Amino acid sequence: MGQVMTVSGPIAPERLGAVLMHEHIYSDIAGMQEGPTPPERVELLRAYCAPFLKRLNEYGCHGFVDCTPIPMRAEPWVYQEMAARSGLNIVMSTGFYREAAADEARPCGAGIANRWLDPRIMEYDADAIADIMVGEFEEGIHGSQVKPGIIKLASTSSELTPGEVKTFQAGAKAQQQTGLAITTHVQGLGTAEAQLNTLEAAGADASRVILGHTAWHVVEIPWVVRSLMERGAMFLLTNLRTDGPAQPMARLVTEIRRLFDDGFGDHLALGLDWAFENEQGVFIPCSFMPPPPYIYMFTHTLPRFRELGLEEEALERMLVHNPARVLPMR
């Protein structure tokens, strides 16, 4: 109670420092099978991932939430090794990914029914799916000593597919039994509302729900954002790259400041969504975020935020205080 579950065991939230709330050390969306982690991929992580994870400590960032769901993760010992090499407090996820849309641009898994959903989802009911997540928390992931510290869920549109509905219902049940927070992947317009509605209807605590990839929501539909924050939800701003047009980043900072002015500063967190992954077929350092891995938040994103007038107090709230409040088990 009151501690954060990391791959090295439970810790006090004060030890986290700044936290990247949505990253991926390893994401195998093409294979979608949790077997032995290929040795060449482990060597890539040792050579390229671990040194940048370690450098996060230079910026006061000692917390790292890996949001990779079942069955896209590496073996649990890989995360333990990355934690040992870096000195970071790494939080691993349990949970399930979304179902790809029919016109999804990424080719991985094309032609497979319900692609990107764990095959068990369509066979099991919500209780059985919840049992998988609860089992990982109570018995360890794949029987290891590593336990998840957060529940990851995802959906594709404003109308959840039958499989996605079951995963969200199961996630709410798992939250009730484990005390873990829920973090999500929000895709299209209306998805955030649909996710929170489904979770609350199934008994989830909205104040322990983190709606992910929602920076554009903050800019484009701020009235919806406020309505969901009033219910308790946190919005996780990700993919905060600075190499694009200046106007979107300036608009985002303006809306963040407005949220703080209106008393919603406790409902915001930050992440990059940096990943070692194979969305394009080959397992590589991130194909959708620029380098350097992970420290980009501190070398690029935060300096740009400061240039645009975002106050240090707001940055500290989003990076340190809000994660320390939502991540501990209850």
Secondary structure, 3 states (H helix, E strand, C coil): CCCEEECCEEECHHHCEEEEEEEEEEECCCCCCCCCCCHHHHHHHHHHHHHHHHHHHHHCEEEEEECCCECCCCCHHHHHHHHHHHCCEEECEEEECCCCCCCCCCCCCCCCCCCCCCCCCCCCCHHHHHHHHHHHHHHCHHHCCCCCCEEEEECCCCCCCHHHHHHHHHHHHHHHHHCCCEEEECCCCCHHHHHHHHHHHCCCCHHHEEEECCHHHHHHCHHHHHHHHHCCCEEEECCCCCCCCHHHHHHHHHHHHHHHHCCCHHHEEECCCCEEECCCCCCEECCCCCCCCCCHHHHHHHHHHHHCCCCHHHHHHHHHHHHHHHCCCC
